[in-house]
Amino acid sequence: MKADWELELSSQSQPINRPHPLAEVLRQVDRQSCPSRFNFHCHTTFSDGSLGPEALVSQAVELGLEHLAITDHHSIAAYGPASQFLGTGPGPKLWTGVEISCLLEGCLVHVLGLGFDPLHPSLTPYLQGSAVVGTALQARAVLAAIHGASGLALLAHPARYRLPFATLLEAAAQLGFDGAEAWYDYQMQPSWQPTPHVCEAIATDLHKRGLLMSCGTDTHGLALDGR
């Protein structure tokens, strides 16, 4: 018999021809959304973070978050403990999340998979704790795996790579990505806040393309409202 959190995972899977429920949430994202309402990019001790899943979720409750996704690198191991800790009490809606490395335009980038069914076999190679090799490392393959599991695929922190963000967003859009992380603290300040100009430019680009925007602290430390 599946545990309660496993049943919830399965319920997040949506048929391809139906609107994804998380998309409606992401359409609400703006520069004020993070870190007080939404956080779709953070890490626990199951990858390279400093907080255990229970401690991270506890801070999410204290912050009053409405929606949360833990996006450990190539792992969803934190989802079960986090979901069980939240239980049926007050707290954010917890979505499945993962951060996957891949090659886009020959550039190593990170992709956020959100709101997917991790029990779907298409994602299995990407949930083993480390990046894959070969053709599976290509962005097209990662995108297919996330979409195959009825999730959304968004390019993480587009302005952190060796190629210009406009080039990467164009390539992502052409492949069929759902969007990108618009609001991000590239200056990595102690108290999270979106970086001026860069984030606005990314948001404008995504808006023109009709793509979804996400936001997240990319927390690796001990405070969920910081980097």
C-alpha positions as a Markdown table, in Angstrom:
| # | Residue | x | y | z |
|---|---|---|---|---|
| 1 | Met | 0.0 | 0.0 | 0.0 |
| 2 | Lys | 1.3 | 3.5 | -0.9 |
| 3 | Ala | 2.0 | 6.0 | 1.9 |
| 4 | Asp | -0.1 | 9.2 | 2.0 |
| 5 | Trp | 2.6 | 11.2 | 0.5 |
| 6 | Glu | 3.0 | 8.8 | -2.4 |
| 7 | Leu | -0.7 | 9.0 | -3.1 |
| 8 | Glu | -0.3 | 12.8 | -3.1 |
| 9 | Leu | 2.6 | 12.5 | -5.5 |
| 10 | Ser | 0.5 | 10.5 | -8.0 |
| 11 | Ser | -2.4 | 13.0 | -7.7 |
| 12 | Gln | -0.1 | 15.8 | -8.9 |
| 13 | Ser | 0.3 | 14.1 | -12.3 |
| 14 | Gln | -1.9 | 15.7 | -14.9 |
| 15 | Pro | -2.7 | 14.4 | -18.4 |
| 16 | Ile | -0.8 | 16.3 | -21.1 |
| 17 | Asn | -4.0 | 17.8 | -22.6 |
| 18 | Arg | -5.1 | 19.4 | -19.3 |
| 19 | Pro | -3.9 | 22.7 | -17.8 |
| 20 | His | -1.3 | 22.2 | -15.1 |
| 21 | Pro | -2.5 | 23.5 | -11.7 |
| 22 | Leu | 0.9 | 24.9 | -10.9 |
| 23 | Ala | 0.8 | 27.1 | -14.0 |
| 24 | Glu | -2.1 | 29.1 | -12.6 |
| 25 | Val | 0.1 | 29.8 | -9.5 |
| 26 | Leu | 3.1 | 30.8 | -11.5 |
| 27 | Arg | 1.1 | 33.3 | -13.5 |
| 28 | Gln | 0.7 | 35.2 | -10.2 |
| 29 | Val | 4.5 | 35.5 | -9.7 |
| 30 | Asp | 6.0 | 39.0 | -9.5 |
| 31 | Arg | 9.0 | 40.7 | -7.9 |
| 32 | Gln | 7.2 | 40.7 | -4.5 |
| 33 | Ser | 6.3 | 37.0 | -4.5 |
| 34 | Cys | 9.5 | 35.7 | -3.0 |
| 35 | Pro | 10.4 | 34.9 | -0.2 |
| 36 | Ser | 7.2 | 35.7 | 1.6 |
| 37 | Arg | 4.5 | 34.0 | -0.6 |
| 38 | Phe | 6.2 | 31.6 | -3.1 |
| 39 | Asn | 9.5 | 29.7 | -3.1 |
| 40 | Phe | 10.1 | 27.3 | -6.0 |
| 41 | His | 13.9 | 26.8 | -5.6 |
| 42 | Cys | 15.6 | 25.7 | -2.4 |
| 43 | His | 17.8 | 22.9 | -1.1 |
| 44 | Thr | 18.0 | 20.5 | 1.8 |
| 45 | Thr | 20.6 | 18.1 | 3.2 |
| 46 | Phe | 19.5 | 15.6 | 0.6 |
| 47 | Ser | 21.7 | 17.5 | -1.9 |
| 48 | Asp | 23.9 | 20.5 | -1.1 |
| 49 | Gly | 21.7 | 22.4 | 1.4 |
| 50 | Ser | 22.2 | 22.9 | 5.2 |
| 51 | Leu | 18.6 | 22.4 | 6.3 |
| 52 | Gly | 16.9 | 19.1 | 6.8 |
| 53 | Pro | 13.5 | 18.9 | 5.1 |
| 54 | Glu | 11.6 | 19.3 | 8.4 |
| 55 | Ala | 13.5 | 22.4 | 9.4 |
| 56 | Leu | 13.1 | 23.9 | 5.9 |
| 57 | Val | 9.3 | 23.3 | 6.0 |
| 58 | Ser | 9.1 | 24.7 | 9.5 |
| 59 | Gln | 10.6 | 28.0 | 8.3 |
| 60 | Ala | 8.3 | 28.0 | 5.4 |
| 61 | Val | 5.3 | 27.9 | 7.8 |
| 62 | Glu | 6.8 | 30.7 | 9.9 |
| 63 | Leu | 7.3 | 32.8 | 6.8 |
| 64 | Gly | 3.7 | 32.3 | 5.8 |
| 65 | Leu | 4.5 | 30.7 | 2.4 |
| 66 | Glu | 1.6 | 29.8 | 0.2 |
| 67 | His | 3.4 | 27.5 | -2.2 |
| 68 | Leu | 6.8 | 25.7 | -1.9 |
| 69 | Ala | 8.9 | 23.3 | -3.9 |
| 70 | Ile | 12.1 | 21.7 | -2.6 |
| 71 | Thr | 14.4 | 21.4 | -5.6 |
| 72 | Asp | 17.4 | 19.3 | -4.5 |
| 73 | His | 19.9 | 18.4 | -7.2 |
| 74 | His | 18.8 | 15.1 | -8.8 |
| 75 | Ser | 16.8 | 14.0 | -5.8 |
| 76 | Ile | 13.3 | 14.0 | -4.5 |
| 77 | Ala | 14.2 | 12.3 | -1.2 |
| 78 | Ala | 13.2 | 15.4 | 0.8 |
| 79 | Tyr | 9.6 | 15.4 | -0.4 |
| 80 | Gly | 8.4 | 12.5 | 1.7 |
| 81 | Pro | 9.7 | 13.8 | 5.1 |
| 82 | Ala | 8.6 | 17.4 | 4.2 |
| 83 | Ser | 5.1 | 16.2 | 3.3 |
| 84 | Gln | 4.8 | 14.1 | 6.4 |
| 85 | Phe | 6.0 | 17.0 | 8.6 |
| 86 | Leu | 3.4 | 19.4 | 7.1 |
| 87 | Gly | 0.6 | 16.8 | 7.5 |
| 88 | Thr | -2.8 | 18.3 | 7.4 |
| 89 | Gly | -2.0 | 21.4 | 9.4 |
| 90 | Pro | -1.5 | 24.9 | 8.2 |
| 91 | Gly | 1.3 | 25.6 | 5.8 |
| 92 | Pro | 2.2 | 26.0 | 2.1 |
| 93 | Lys | 1.1 | 23.8 | -0.7 |
| 94 | Leu | 4.0 | 21.5 | -1.3 |
| 95 | Trp | 4.9 | 20.7 | -4.9 |
| 96 | Thr | 7.3 | 18.2 | -6.2 |
| 97 | Gly | 10.5 | 19.7 | -7.4 |
| 98 | Val | 14.0 | 18.9 | -8.6 |
| 99 | Glu | 17.0 | 20.7 | -10.1 |
| 100 | Ile | 18.5 | 18.8 | -13.1 |
| 101 | Ser | 21.7 | 19.6 | -14.9 |
| 102 | Cys | 21.7 | 19.5 | -18.7 |
| 103 | Leu | 23.3 | 21.0 | -21.8 |
| 104 | Leu | 21.4 | 23.8 | -23.6 |
| 105 | Glu | 23.1 | 25.3 | -26.7 |
| 106 | Gly | 26.3 | 23.4 | -25.5 |
| 107 | Cys | 26.1 | 25.3 | -22.2 |
| 108 | Leu | 25.8 | 23.5 | -18.9 |
| 109 | Val | 22.6 | 24.8 | -17.2 |
| 110 | His | 20.1 | 23.8 | -14.6 |
| 111 | Val | 16.5 | 23.0 | -15.1 |
| 112 | Leu | 13.8 | 23.2 | -12.5 |
| 113 | Gly | 11.2 | 20.4 | -12.8 |
| 114 | Leu | 8.1 | 21.3 | -10.8 |
| 115 | Gly | 4.8 | 19.7 | -10.1 |
| 116 | Phe | 5.6 | 16.3 | -11.7 |
| 117 | Asp | 4.8 | 12.7 | -10.8 |
| 118 | Pro | 8.2 | 11.3 | -9.6 |
| 119 | Leu | 6.8 | 7.8 | -9.8 |
| 120 | His | 6.8 | 8.1 | -13.6 |
| 121 | Pro | 9.7 | 6.1 | -15.1 |
| 122 | Ser | 10.8 | 8.9 | -17.4 |
| 123 | Leu | 12.3 | 10.8 | -14.5 |
| 124 | Thr | 14.1 | 7.8 | -12.9 |
| 125 | Pro | 17.5 | 8.4 | -14.5 |
| 126 | Tyr | 17.5 | 12.0 | -13.3 |
| 127 | Leu | 16.7 | 11.2 | -9.6 |
| 128 | Gln | 19.8 | 9.2 | -8.8 |
| 129 | Gly | 21.7 | 11.9 | -7.0 |
| 130 | Ser | 24.0 | 13.0 | -9.8 |
| 131 | Ala | 23.9 | 14.3 | -13.4 |
| 132 | Val | 23.5 | 11.8 | -16.2 |
| 133 | Val | 25.9 | 11.5 | -19.2 |
| 134 | Gly | 25.5 | 11.0 | -22.9 |
| 135 | Thr | 22.4 | 12.0 | -24.9 |
| 136 | Ala | 20.3 | 12.0 | -21.7 |
| 137 | Leu | 22.2 | 15.1 | -20.6 |
| 138 | Gln | 20.8 | 17.2 | -23.5 |
| 139 | Ala | 18.1 | 19.7 | -22.6 |
| 140 | Arg | 15.7 | 18.1 | -25.1 |
| 141 | Ala | 15.9 | 14.8 | -23.2 |
| 142 | Val | 15.5 | 16.4 | -19.8 |
| 143 | Leu | 12.5 | 18.4 | -21.1 |
| 144 | Ala | 10.9 | 15.2 | -22.4 |
| 145 | Ala | 11.4 | 13.4 | -19.1 |
| 146 | Ile | 9.8 | 16.2 | -17.1 |
| 147 | His | 6.9 | 16.6 | -19.5 |
| 148 | Gly | 6.5 | 12.8 | -19.6 |
| 149 | Ala | 6.0 | 12.9 | -15.9 |
| 150 | Ser | 3.3 | 15.7 | -16.4 |
| 151 | Gly | 5.6 | 18.4 | -14.9 |
| 152 | Leu | 6.6 | 21.9 | -15.8 |
| 153 | Ala | 10.2 | 22.6 | -17.0 |
| 154 | Leu | 11.7 | 26.0 | -16.2 |
| 155 | Leu | 15.3 | 27.3 | -16.8 |
| 156 | Ala | 16.9 | 28.1 | -13.4 |
| 157 | His | 18.6 | 31.4 | -12.9 |
| 158 | Pro | 19.1 | 32.3 | -16.6 |
| 159 | Ala | 21.7 | 35.0 | -16.0 |
| 160 | Arg | 24.2 | 32.7 | -14.2 |
| 161 | Tyr | 25.7 | 31.0 | -17.2 |
| 162 | Arg | 28.5 | 31.6 | -19.7 |
| 163 | Leu | 26.0 | 32.4 | -22.5 |
| 164 | Pro | 23.7 | 35.5 | -22.4 |
| 165 | Phe | 20.3 | 34.9 | -20.8 |
| 166 | Ala | 18.6 | 36.1 | -24.0 |
| 167 | Thr | 20.3 | 33.3 | -26.0 |
| 168 | Leu | 19.4 | 30.6 | -23.5 |
| 169 | Leu | 15.8 | 31.8 | -23.2 |
| 170 | Glu | 15.4 | 31.7 | -27.0 |
| 171 | Ala | 16.8 | 28.2 | -27.1 |
| 172 | Ala | 14.6 | 27.1 | -24.2 |
| 173 | Ala | 11.5 | 28.6 | -25.8 |
| 174 | Gln | 12.3 | 26.9 | -29.1 |
| 175 | Leu | 12.5 | 23.5 | -27.4 |
| 176 | Gly | 9.2 | 24.0 | -25.6 |
| 177 | Phe | 10.3 | 24.9 | -22.0 |
| 178 | Asp | 7.4 | 26.2 | -19.9 |
| 179 | Gly | 9.3 | 29.2 | -18.6 |
| 180 | Ala | 12.2 | 30.3 | -16.5 |
| 181 | Glu | 13.2 | 31.6 | -13.1 |
| 182 | Ala | 12.5 | 35.4 | -13.4 |
| 183 | Trp | 13.1 | 36.6 | -9.9 |
| 184 | Tyr | 16.5 | 35.6 | -8.4 |
| 185 | Asp | 19.1 | 37.1 | -6.1 |
| 186 | Tyr | 22.2 | 37.1 | -8.3 |
| 187 | Gln | 24.1 | 39.2 | -5.7 |
| 188 | Met | 23.5 | 36.5 | -3.1 |
| 189 | Gln | 22.7 | 39.0 | -0.3 |
| 190 | Pro | 22.1 | 37.9 | 3.3 |
| 191 | Ser | 18.4 | 38.8 | 3.0 |
| 192 | Trp | 17.0 | 37.7 | -0.3 |
| 193 | Gln | 15.9 | 40.2 | -2.9 |
| 194 | Pro | 15.7 | 40.1 | -6.7 |
| 195 | Thr | 18.6 | 41.7 | -8.5 |
| 196 | Pro | 17.5 | 45.0 | -10.2 |
| 197 | His | 17.6 | 45.4 | -14.0 |
| 198 | Val | 18.7 | 41.8 | -14.7 |
| 199 | Cys | 15.5 | 40.2 | -13.3 |
| 200 | Glu | 13.3 | 42.9 | -14.9 |
| 201 | Ala | 14.9 | 42.1 | -18.3 |
| 202 | Ile | 14.3 | 38.4 | -17.9 |
| 203 | Ala | 10.7 | 38.9 | -16.8 |
| 204 | Thr | 10.1 | 41.2 | -19.8 |
| 205 | Asp | 11.6 | 38.6 | -22.1 |
| 206 | Leu | 9.4 | 35.8 | -20.7 |
| 207 | His | 6.3 | 38.0 | -20.8 |
| 208 | Lys | 6.8 | 38.7 | -24.5 |
| 209 | Arg | 7.2 | 35.0 | -25.2 |
| 210 | Gly | 4.1 | 34.1 | -23.1 |
| 211 | Leu | 6.2 | 31.9 | -20.8 |
| 212 | Leu | 5.7 | 31.2 | -17.1 |
| 213 | Met | 7.9 | 32.9 | -14.5 |
| 214 | Ser | 9.0 | 31.4 | -11.2 |
| 215 | Cys | 10.9 | 32.7 | -8.2 |
| 216 | Gly | 13.0 | 31.1 | -5.5 |
| 217 | Thr | 15.7 | 31.8 | -2.9 |
| 218 | Asp | 18.0 | 29.0 | -4.0 |
| 219 | Thr | 18.6 | 28.5 | -0.3 |
| 220 | His | 21.7 | 26.4 | 0.6 |
| 221 | Gly | 22.2 | 27.9 | 4.1 |
| 222 | Leu | 20.3 | 28.0 | 7.3 |
| 223 | Ala | 17.7 | 30.6 | 6.5 |
| 224 | Leu | 15.0 | 30.1 | 3.9 |
| 225 | Asp | 14.7 | 33.8 | 3.2 |
| 226 | Gly | 18.3 | 34.0 | 2.2 |
| 227 | Arg | 20.8 | 32.3 | -0.1 |
